[in-house]
Amino acid sequence: MQLGINLGYWGAGMDADNLAVAKEADRLGYAVCWAAEAYGSDAATVLSWVAAQTERIDVGSAIFQIPARQPAMTAMTAATLDSLSGGRFRLGLGVSGPQVSEGWYGVKFDKPLARTREYVEIVRKAMTRERLSYEGQHWTLPLPGGPGKPIKLTVHPQREHIPLYIAAIGPKNLEQTGEIADGALVIFPSAEHLEETTIRHLRAGREKAGKTLDGFDVCPTLPLAVGEDKDVTTLADTFRPYTALYVGGMGSAKQNFYNQLAQRMGFEAAAAEVQEKYLSGDKEGAAAAVPHELIDKTTLLGSVDRIADRMKEYAAAGVTTLSLAPAGFTLDERLASLRAGTEALERAGLA
């Protein structure tokens, strides 16, 4: 199992620290550095900045939002980043959610699975540098009856095949991801529930494509907080607002993928309470309503030995790249967490 680092969003006054974290991850031998985008910092610019100041670590989008870019533009960006980074780019895609898609981008959030499939097909075709033509339900290239003609990508990517990941949570999305992608970006993963909530759906998709999970990258992101085992409850409390935001506030009351995932892990009543409080404006109440067990199952908390034991559980459950989101009030604390992650992997015998 490899380790990755997830820097999340930029522009919150911690950009210099984030770059230092990326550089330290590069020095420590982490496999990949992911950057996110929602409706603030864009991932492509951040990844260019990180790639220019690192040497070995891959840089990946977690995610490029599908409603934000035409698929051919994503192919252009991927090819450019891969070329500039010397073949270190990983392309992560996702549909985002209804609020961002419709409220920020003005793109209707409908038929996300069909949109994703067509999008991936166009991106892959463009990356082959053959002349681009496509007829689908959501995209037709070139547009019929106009002056457009099939053209091809002029940039030569560093590699013929850039690894393509999809952020997936629901069973149908996970199955399609297994079928059409090279890896899955997963959030709020519980090692105990991973087979039921994630792996079996990915496996079904791979089987549809006549493949197995061999070579497929299962890549969840887990917040990491290092401390004494006796302080695990206190460490977990630092992630209450984070968990409440996703379980309670992402999406809408009818369409929150993270809330549905918490329910599938057995936290039906708590998930409903967190969402009700969050959407009513009681964010503190929502955070307080998050069960400690849910946080502990979906983060890495405690001593290096405790974290090493958890890493073994994730590896046994099928995780191939474990991306860490190190917590810390200072840069030194975040860097120490990175080093602890490397030490834990070694103690677990997984390095």
Secondary structure, DSSP 4 states (H G I P E B T S, - for coil): -EEEEE-----SS-HHHHHHHHHHHHHHT-SEEEE--SSSS-HHHHHHHHHHT-SS-EEEES-EEGGGS-HHHHHHHHHHHHHHTTS-EEEEEE---HHHHHHTS------HHHHHHHHHHHHHHHHTTS---EE-SS-EESPTTSS-------S--SSS---EEEE--SHHHHHHHHHH-SEEEEES--GGGHIIIIIHHHHHHHHHTT--STT-EEEEEEEEEE--GGGHHHHHHTTHHHHHIIIIISS-SS--HHHHHHHHTT-HHHHHHHHHHHHTT-HHHHHHHS-HHHHHHTSEEE-HHHHHHHHHHHHHHT-SEEEEEE--SSHHHHHHHHHHHHHHHHHTT--
